[in-house]
Amino acid sequence: MSAFRPLWIALRAAVLATAVFWVALFIIEKVGWQAPLGLTEQFVFFVVFFFGVLMVK
């Protein structure tokens, strides 16, 4: 079972990142903020990705 541990960790990370991405987009949409040139989704993705990279050991 230890062979599947990296896959399980990657799956949990992907699910968590997806949830954070959609919640952040939902909040931003309710607030009404827009990034310049309509790049709101790309900006949120970059921020979530960047913080995910910082959290790696």
MIDOSE-1310 file (N, C-alpha, C; in nm, 2 decimals, decimal comma, always signed):
residues 57
msaf	+0,08/-0,12/+0,00/+0,00/+0,00/+0,00/+0,08/+0,13/+0,00; +0,21/+0,12/+0,05/+0,29/+0,24/+0,05/+0,33/+0,29/-0,09; +0,31/+0,20/-0,19/+0,34/+0,24/-0,33/+0,24/+0,34/-0,37; +0,12/+0,34/-0,32/+0,01/+0,43/-0,36/+0,01/+0,56/-0,28
rplw	+0,10/+0,57/-0,18/+0,10/+0,69/-0,09/+0,12/+0,82/-0,17; +0,22/+0,83/-0,26/+0,24/+0,95/-0,34/+0,12/+0,99/-0,42; +0,05/+0,89/-0,48/-0,07/+0,92/-0,56/-0,18/+0,97/-0,47; -0,20/+0,91/-0,35/-0,30/+0,96/-0,26/-0,27/+1,10/-0,21
ialr	-0,15/+1,14/-0,19/-0,11/+1,27/-0,15/-0,13/+1,37/-0,26; -0,10/+1,33/-0,38/-0,12/+1,42/-0,50/-0,27/+1,44/-0,52; -0,35/+1,33/-0,51/-0,50/+1,35/-0,52/-0,56/+1,44/-0,42; -0,52/+1,42/-0,29/-0,57/+1,51/-0,19/-0,53/+1,66/-0,21
aavl	-0,40/+1,68/-0,26/-0,36/+1,82/-0,29/-0,43/+1,88/-0,40; -0,46/+1,80/-0,51/-0,54/+1,85/-0,62/-0,68/+1,88/-0,58; -0,74/+1,80/-0,50/-0,88/+1,83/-0,46/-0,88/+1,95/-0,37; -0,79/+1,97/-0,28/-0,78/+2,08/-0,19/-0,76/+2,21/-0,28
atav	-0,66/+2,20/-0,37/-0,64/+2,32/-0,45/-0,76/+2,36/-0,54; -0,83/+2,26/-0,59/-0,95/+2,29/-0,67/-1,05/+2,36/-0,59; -1,07/+2,31/-0,46/-1,17/+2,37/-0,37/-1,13/+2,51/-0,34; -1,01/+2,53/-0,31/-0,96/+2,67/-0,28/-0,98/+2,76/-0,40
fwva	-0,95/+2,71/-0,51/-0,97/+2,79/-0,64/-1,11/+2,84/-0,66; -1,21/+2,74/-0,65/-1,35/+2,77/-0,67/-1,41/+2,86/-0,56; -1,37/+2,84/-0,44/-1,41/+2,92/-0,33/-1,36/+3,07/-0,35; -1,24/+3,08/-0,38/-1,18/+3,21/-0,40/-1,25/+3,28/-0,52
lfii	-1,27/+3,21/-0,63/-1,35/+3,27/-0,74/-1,49/+3,31/-0,70; -1,56/+3,23/-0,62/-1,69/+3,26/-0,58/-1,69/+3,39/-0,49; -1,60/+3,40/-0,40/-1,59/+3,52/-0,32/-1,56/+3,64/-0,40; -1,46/+3,63/-0,49/-1,42/+3,74/-0,57/-1,54/+3,79/-0,66
ekvg	-1,62/+3,69/-0,71/-1,73/+3,73/-0,79/-1,84/+3,80/-0,71; -1,86/+3,75/-0,59/-1,96/+3,82/-0,50/-1,92/+3,96/-0,46; -1,79/+3,98/-0,44/-1,74/+4,11/-0,41/-1,74/+4,21/-0,53; -1,73/+4,15/-0,64/-1,73/+4,23/-0,77/-1,60/+4,27/-0,82
wqap	-1,49/+4,22/-0,76/-1,36/+4,26/-0,81/-1,33/+4,19/-0,94; -1,26/+4,27/-1,03/-1,21/+4,21/-1,16/-1,07/+4,25/-1,18; -0,99/+4,15/-1,22/-0,85/+4,18/-1,26/-0,84/+4,25/-1,39; -0,74/+4,33/-1,41/-0,73/+4,40/-1,54/-0,73/+4,30/-1,66
lglt	-0,79/+4,34/-1,77/-0,79/+4,26/-1,89/-0,87/+4,13/-1,88; -0,95/+4,12/-1,77/-1,04/+4,00/-1,75/-0,96/+3,88/-1,72; -0,85/+3,89/-1,65/-0,76/+3,78/-1,61/-0,78/+3,74/-1,47; -0,90/+3,75/-1,42/-0,93/+3,71/-1,28/-0,90/+3,56/-1,26
eqfv	-0,95/+3,47/-1,34/-0,93/+3,33/-1,32/-0,79/+3,29/-1,32; -0,71/+3,35/-1,42/-0,57/+3,32/-1,43/-0,49/+3,37/-1,31; -0,53/+3,49/-1,26/-0,47/+3,55/-1,14/-0,49/+3,46/-1,02; -0,61/+3,42/-1,00/-0,64/+3,33/-0,88/-0,57/+3,20/-0,90
ffvv	-0,57/+3,14/-1,02/-0,49/+3,01/-1,04/-0,34/+3,03/-1,00; -0,28/+3,14/-1,05/-0,14/+3,17/-1,02/-0,12/+3,18/-0,87; -0,21/+3,25/-0,80/-0,19/+3,27/-0,65/-0,20/+3,13/-0,58; -0,30/+3,05/-0,62/-0,32/+2,92/-0,55/-0,20/+2,83/-0,58
fffg	-0,15/+2,83/-0,71/-0,04/+2,75/-0,75/+0,09/+2,80/-0,68; +0,11/+2,93/-0,67/+0,23/+2,98/-0,60/+0,23/+2,94/-0,45; +0,12/+2,96/-0,38/+0,12/+2,92/-0,24/+0,13/+2,77/-0,23; +0,08/+2,69/-0,32/+0,10/+2,54/-0,32/+0,25/+2,51/-0,33
vlmv	+0,32/+2,58/-0,42/+0,46/+2,55/-0,44/+0,54/+2,59/-0,31; +0,50/+2,70/-0,25/+0,56/+2,74/-0,12/+0,54/+2,64/-0,01; +0,43/+2,56/-0,01/+0,40/+2,47/+0,10/+0,47/+2,34/+0,08; +0,54/+2,31/-0,03/+0,61/+2,18/-0,05/+0,73/+2,18/+0,04
k	+0,76/+2,07/+0,10/+0,88/+2,06/+0,19/+1,00/+2,06/+0,11
